Amino acid sequence: MARVFEKIDDKLHGVSSPERYIGREWNMKKKDWNEVEHRVCLAFPDVYEIGMSHLGISILYHLLNSRDDILCERVFSPWKDMEQLLRDENTGLFSLENKRELTDFDIIGFTLQYELSYTTILNMLDLGGIPVKSEDRSGESPLIIGGGSTVFNPEPLTDFFDLFFIGEAEAGIISLVRRYKELKNQELPRAEILKRLSGIAGVYVPSLYEAEYDRGDFSGLFPTGDGVKENIERQFIEDLDEAFYPTEPIVPYMDIVHNRAALEISRGCQRGCRFCAAGISYRPAREKSKETILKQAGRIIESTGYDEISLTSLNTVDHSQIEEIVADLNEMYRDEKISISLPSLRVNDFSVNLARSVQRVRRSGLTFAPEAGTQRLRDIINKGVTEEDYLAAVRAAFKNGWHRIKLYFMIDLPGEREEDLEGMVDLVQKTAEIGSEIRKQNRKEMKPVEIQVNVTTFVPKPFTPFQWKAMSSRQEIEKKIEYLQSELRGGRISFDWNDPELSRLEGMLARGDRRLNEVIYSVWREGGRLEGWSEEIDYELWQRALNKSDLSPEQFISERDTEERLPWDHLLPGVEKQFLREEFEKSFKGIPTPDCRWSECSFCGVCDTPHSMIQIAEQQVMRDDD
């Protein structure tokens, strides 16, 4: 055991959930520190039970450790009591496997999963003894890399990262790790190493670019030296059947958010919801074949002992072989009482019938996401769900024995009117009435109907057709919430919502530029961390930091012109900006864009990317736009 852990081992009983910090889990990979050339630590800026539920961490951890010359370990943010213990004992933040301080690693790779985790990244660097700002690091400091779902606008974090990997990290992480050590062994200056690494596909080194402003408004980002690429193309895995996937995942000692076997069955989504950033950045849609899925399921169950398999993706029930997959898994595990779960359901009776077939072992509630209360607004956001679809799904759910349904809606969507909020209330009440009616017909068999309504505030994200839209003021959003509160009352209906100020802050960070680096730094210096937890965020810290920098949230969340330069324009996700403009214009005419897997090409541009193709099970569909 490393000496760093010995200093605090006998004090862990005094912190909450000490199992977050001990490691030693089943299937953990602990390599000999002195027998490998490359040492990488994957860092997740939230507590263990959140990070260990993140599939991306699992994939990269086991991928890197599958190479004999690479060691990969994990670190998560400590909770406040553990942070205080580390600071009191003058002990650096350490990895779970070899209990090595972060300064001992060659590379620290942070997952950028949620904008409100940014101050936690700074705190973890500081706890690890690493200079928070990239410009203050020496040649001996670890290379700090960022990647993940919010990496498509990393500009508010450019002061703190040496480089970002844009896209799916499996596509290039191995070569990046090896190339870095090769350059470091040449004893090149850190700046020269970063410049050479910038030549790797998908690598963005922010220090090689300069932002320009015109009277306080962002006007462009430009390379500062010869040989620096003007744009960075997103990298992606072409064939999921051939891609690495961990079949011996770590089994935690403690209960985590998603404590089950996670099996990714597809990646990407072509349905084109106009608010969904993941639907753009993970195109094209790619499916694993049924044979690959069944084989991986068997290996995961054998290596973990889990009694539940979650079939994960952005659109699980859209897999072209989902019925056969579910039927075969049910047959494989009929006698072992292993359940199958579908975390994402479409709003239709097909999804309900599929859910019924997988929940034969244990039955939980069903979740639907109508998103909006009227057909007009659902057409604006291209949701592709009619009220008839929804009510048929609800009726099928209650008839098949479900009594608890959770509904997700968004408010403050582009084009929203008062009638849309009224429509939301009407849809919820219809749901409760259908449930009560069916319950009366089957009184002896059904529990009381429960309808849980969750409402979140829409946040416009980069690389979506709504990236130019404004967010409303806090007062306007609160007025909408108050109306829903007053209407959605009663024993059968519960209503929950998120803090609109939290959404506005998320929107500011999502669409921000480099001026927010100093704001984030100031908030962290004043105590901001773990802000993904609502009880930990202090809005006053953010307001003071913004005032200090002479900035306001409205500068980042106001309406933008579709022709202006955006802070993330230098990143290329595959989908063309012109397609996003056209979708933006179509939205206000209520013109839908169909899923191009089953209809004509929508000319988004992603299939013009070299080697890019829609992969449907064992078929690969290359779009020909000529």
N, C-alpha and C positions, 0 to 999 in steps of 0.2 A: 504494500500500500504506500502510495506517495506520501512524503512528509507533510505536504500541504493539507491532506485530509486528516492526518493524525492530530493536527493542532485543534481540530474542531469536532472530532469523532465523538468524544465523550460529552459534548454539549448539544448534540443534535436532538436529544430528548426534549430540549426546551423550545424547539421551533415547531410550527404546525406542519403536519405531513412530512416528517423527515424522510419518508421513502422516496420523496422527489429527488433526493441528493445522493443516494447510496449506490445506484447502478446495480450490477450483479443480476440483472434480469435474465430470464430464460431466452436463449438465442442471441444474447448480447455478444458482440465480437470484440474480444480484447486481445490485441496483438502485442508482441514484444516490441517495446518502444525502440530498441536499438537494432532491430532486424529489418527495418523498413527505411526507405529513402525519403518518402513523402508523408507528411503528417498534416492531416486536415481535421478541423473541428467544425461540425455543423451547429449553428447557433439559432435558436428559435426565441424571438423576443416576447415570450409569455411563459407561464408556468408549465411544469412538466405535463400535467394532464391535458393541457391544450395542445402542446407541441407533439406529444406522442400520438395524438389522434390525426396528425397531418400526414397524409399519404406521401407527399413529396419528400419529406424528411426520410421516411422509411426507404423509399426507392433509392435516393442518393446515398444513404448510409450503407446499404447492402451492396450497391453497385461499386462504390469506392473500395469497400472491404473485400470485394471479390477479386481484386488485383493484388498480387503478392507484394508488390513494391509500395503499396499505399495503405496507410493506416487512417481510419476515419473514426472519430469519436463524437460525442454529443454534449451540448450544454444548453440549458434552459435558463430563463430568468428566475432568480430566486424571489420568493415572496419577501415582504418588507422585514419580517423578523430574521430571516436567514441573511438578508443583506446586512442588517445591523450586526449580526454575529461575525460575518466576514470582515466588516470594517473594524469592529472592536478587536478582533484577533489579528488585524493587519494581514489577512489572508486573501489571496487573489481568487477570483472566480475560476473554477476548475471543471474539467471534463468528467463525465461519469465513469468512463472505462478505466483509464490509467491514473485518474485523479491528478492530471497535469494542468498547471495554470495555463491560461490562454496564450501568454507570451511564449510558451514553449513550442507552439505550433507554427508551421509554415504558412498555413492559410486558415482564415476564419470565414466561413460562408454563412451569411445571414439570410433567413427567409423573410421576404417582404410580403406579408400576407394581409395586413390591415393598416391603414394610415395612422390609426391611434396607437400603434405600437412603436412609432418612430422614436419617441423619447426613451423608451425602454432599450432600444438598440444602443443609444449613447450611454445609458447607465451600465449596460453589460460591458461595453468597451472600457469604461472607467473602472469598473470592478475588476476587470481582467488585467489592469495595469497597462492598457494600450492607449496611447494618445487618441483622444476623441476625434480630432481633426486630422485628415490625411496629410496636410502640409507639415504637421509636427512630428510625423513618424520618421524614424531612421531606417537605414537599410536592414537592421536586425528585427524590425517590427514585423509581425505577421502581415501578409497581404489580406486586406479586408474586401470581401466580395459580397455583392448583393444580387439576389435573384428571387423570382416568385411572381405572384399575380399582380402586385402593384408596381412592378419594375417598369411598366410601360409609361410611367412618368416618374423617374427617379430624381427629377431636378431639385425638389426640396431637401434632398439628402446628399447632394454632390460634395459637400465639404467633408463628409464623414467616411466616404467609401473610396477605395482606390480604383475599383472598377465594378461594373455591373455586367451580368450575363443576361442577355435579352432573349427570352424564349424558354424552351424546355431544356433544362440543364443536362439531362442525360445525353443530349446530342453533342456536347462538347466538353463536359467537365473533366473527363480523364485526360484529354490532350492538354487542357489548360493547366491542370495540376502539374503534369510532367514538364511542360514548357517553362513554367515559372521556375521550377527548381534548376532546370538546365541553364536558364539565364542568370539565376542567382549564383550558381557555382562559377560563373564567369566573372564574378565580382564586379558586375556592372553597377553604375549608380541606379538608385531606385527609380528616378525619373526615366532613365533609358529603358529599364526593364518594363515599365508601364507602357512606354511608347511601342515597344516591340510586341507586347501582349495585345495591344490594340489592333494589331493586324489579324488576330484570330477572329473568325466569323462569330458574330454575336456578342463580341466584347466591346463594351463602351467604357472608355476611360475619361471621366468628366474633366480632369485637369487639362486635357488637350483641346478643350472647347471653351469659348468665351461667349457669354450672353450679352446682348445689346438691348438697350432700352431707349425709347423715344418719349421724352417728357413723362417718365415714370411708368410707361407701359412697355411690356415685353415686345421686342421687335424682331428677335431672331437669335439663333445659336450657331456659331461658326467655328470651324477648325482653326487652330492657332499656329499650325506648323505644316511643313511640307510632308506629304505622304500620309497625312491623317485622313481617314475616310470621312466623307461628308455625311453619310447615313449609315445606320447600323441595322442590319436585317435580322429579324427574329429567327431563331433556330427551332427546329421541331423534329420529332421522331416520325419517320415516314411509315414504318410498318410496326404496329403494336405486337403482332405475332412474333416478330423477330427481336423486339426490344427486351431489355432486361426487366425482370419483375421479381421482387423478393418473395420467395415461397417459404422462407424461414424467418418471418418477422419477429421482432422482440415482443415478448409477453410481459407487460408491466406487473409489478406486485400490487399496485394500488389501482383503484377504479379510475378510468380516464373517461373523457367525454364520449368517445366511440370505442368501447371496449369489446371489440369483436374482430373477426377476420375480415379485412377489407380487400376486395378483389375488383380491380379496375377492369371493366369490360369494354369500355370505349372511351374515346377522348374527342373533344370538340363537339360543336353543335351548329347546325345550319338553319335552325328554325328562325333565327333573326329577330328575336325580341329586341326592340330598339333601345332598351335601357341596360342591356346585359353586356358588360365588358368581357366576361369570359367567353361569351358566344362569338366574339370577334377574335380575341387574342389566341384562342385555341383551335381556330379553323385550320385545315379542313377536318370534317368529321372522319374519324378512323375507328373501326371496330376490330376487336379480337374475334377470331373464329371460335365457334362453339367448342371445338376440340381443344384449343389452347386454354380456354376458360375452365373446362372440366378438369383438365390435367393440373392446372395451377391450383384449383380449389382443393383437389385431393392432397396435394403436397402441403398446402397451408394448414389444412385440418390435421394432417398427420404430424406436422412439426410444432403445432401450438396447443392442440387440445381444445380449441374454441368450440362452442356449441352454437355459434351463429356466424353465417357468412353474409356480408353486406356486398351486394353487387353495385359498385359505385361508378358514376359518370355524371356528366351534366344532364344527361337525358336517358336514364337507364332503360325505360320502357320503349324507347325508340330503336333499340338494337334490333336489327332485322331478324335475329334468331332468338329473341328473348323468350318466347313461349317454349321452344324446344330446350333452351338452356335451363329454364325453371323446372320443366318436367323432368329432365335428366338428373338435375341436382336433387329434386325431391325423391326420385327413385334411388339414387346413390345413397342417400342418408335417411331413408325411410325408417330403418330399424335403430338408428343411432340418436334419434331425437335432436338432430341438428337443424336449426331453422334457417330460412333464407329471408333476407330483408331487402327491400327496394327503397332506398332513401329518397328517390325522386319519382313522383307519379304525375302523369298527365291528367288533366281534368276531363276524363271520359270514363265510360263504363268498362272499356277494355282494361284500363289500369286497375279498376276496382276488382274485376274478375281475376286479374293476374295477382293482385295483392291477396285475394282469398286463397289462391292456390299455394302461395308461399308462406302464409301465416297459419299453417296447419298445426305447428308445434306450439307457438305462443302468439297471441293476438294483441297488437297494440293499436293505438288510434291511427286514423288516416289523416294525411295532410294534403290539402289542395291549395293551389295558388292562383285564384282568379285574377289577382293583381288590381283590377279595376271593377267598378260597380256597374258600368254601362258598356254596351257593345260599341258605341261611338269611341269611348276612350280605349277600349281594348284594341280597336282597329288602329288607333293612333300609335299605340306602343307595339303593334304587330304581335299581339299575344297569341292569336290564332285559336281562341276559345270562344265559343258562343254560349249564351245562357242556356240553350237547350242541352249542349254538351255537359255543362256543369250540373244542371238539375238532374240529368239522367245519371250522372256519376253519383250524386248525393243519394238519389233514390236507390240505386243499386247497392250503395254502401249500407244504408239502413236495412234494406231487405236481407242483406247477407250477414246481419248480426252486429255490425259496428254501431256503437252508441256514442262514441267520442270522435268528433271531427275538428281538426284545426284548420283555420283559413288564414291565408296570408294576403294582405292587400298593401298597396302603396298609396300614399297621398302626396299631393303637390306634383303630380305628374304633368308633363307638358300638355297644355290644352285642357286641363281639368277645370270643370265648372261645378257650381253648386249641385246641379242635377246628378253629377257623378257620385258625390257623397251620399245623396239621397238614394241613388241606385245601389250603393254598397250596403246601406241599411236594409233596403228592400230585399237584396239577395241573401243577407244573413237571416232575416226573418223568414223568408221562404224556406231556407235550409232547416230552421228549427221547426217550422210547421210540418214539413215533410217527415222529419224524424218523429214528431209527436203522433202524426197520423199513422205511420207504420207501426209505431210502438203500441198504439191502441189496438191494432189488429193482431198483434203478437204479444199481448201484455205479459204473459207468463215467461216469455223467452228473452225479453229485452230489458236492459238496465235503463235508467233515466237518460234522456238525450243530453249531451254536453256539446256545446259549440264554443270553441275558443277562437277568438278573433285577434290576430296580431297585425298591427299596422305600423309600417315603417315609413319614414320620409324619403322620398326619391332623392338620390344623389347622382347628378350627371358625372359620368366618368370618361376619361380619355378613350379615344378610339371607339366611341359609340356614336350613333346618329344624333344623340342628344348632348354631345359634348359641348355644344355652343349654348345650351339653355341656361337660364338663370335659376337660382333657388330663391324662394320667397323669404320674407323676413320671419323672424321667430314669432312675432305677434300674429302674422297671418296663418302660420302653420298651427299655432296653439289654438286659434279660433276654430280651425277645422277639427282638431282633436276634441275640443270641448263639445262641438256639435255631436260627434260620434259617441262620446261618453254619455251624453244625455239621451241618445236614441237607442244605444245598444246596452240596455239594462234588462235584468231579469234573471231568474234562477237558472235558466237553461243556457244563457249566454254570458261568457266572460270576455272582457276587453282589455287588451294590453297594447302599449305603444312605446316607442322609443323617444328619448329626449330630442326635440328638434334642434336644439343647440349643438348636440353631439353630431347630428347629421350635417349641419352647416359647417362645423369644424372639419369633418371628414371631407366634405366637398371642397373646402379651401385647400386642404393638403393634396387632394386628388388632382386638382387642376392648378396647383401652384407652380411657381418658378423658383429660381435660385435665391430670391430675396427671402424665402421662408427658412433657409438654412439657419440664419442667425436667430430667427424667432424660435425654432425648435431647440436650438442650443440654449437660449435664454430660459425657456420653460423648463428644460432639464436641470439647468443650474439652480433654478428656484424650487426644485423638488418634484417635477413631473416625471412619472414613470408608471408602468402598468395601467396605462390609461384606457386600455381596452375593457377594463373593469369599471363600470359606471360609477361605483362608489369611490374610485380613486382619482377621477378627473376633477380638476379645479379650473373652471373657466376664467377665473380672475387672473390666473397665471398667464393664460393665453392673451387675454386682453391687454395686460401690462406689457407683455413682450411685443405685441403688435403695435401698441402705442409708442414703445421705445424705438421701433424701426419705422415709425411713421407709415404704418400699413393698416389696412382694415380687411375683414373677410370679404366685403363687397367687391374689392378689387379683383378677387379671384372667382367669385361665385355669381357675378353679374352676367348678363347676356353678352355673347360674343358674336362678332361677324364671321360668317362662314369663309370669308376670304382672308382673314387675318392670320398671321403666323402664331402658332401655338407652341408652348414650351416643349412639347413632345414630338414635334413634327420631324425631328431628325431620326426618330425610331420608325422602322418599317415593319408593321405586324403582318404584312401580306395583303390585307384588305386595303384597297386604295381610298384615298381621302375623297375622291370624287364620288365613289359609291356611298360614302357616309353622307355627303351633301345631298345626294339624290334621295336617300332614305329619309333624311331630315325634311326635305320638301314633301315627299310622299306622305309623311306622317300626318301633316295637318290637312291633307285631303282625305285621310282615312283610307288610303290605298294600301292593301296588304302586299307583302312580298312573300311568296310561298317558299317552302323548304326546297332547295334546289336538288336535294337527293332524289326527290320523287317528281320533280317538275322541271321546267326549263331553267337554264343557267341564269342566275341573277347578276352576273358580271361584277362580282365583288372584287375580283382581281387575285384572290388567293390561289386559284388554280393556275395562274400565270407564273407563280413562283416555281423555279426549277425543282423537279422531283415531287412537286405537290400534287396530291390526288386524293379524292374522296375514297376511302377504303370501307366498303360494306362487306362485312364478314370475310369470305374468301374471294370476293371480287374487288377489283380496284377500278374505279371509274375516273378516267381522265377527262376533264371537260375540254371540249374543242369549241373555241369561240369563233373560229373562222367562218 
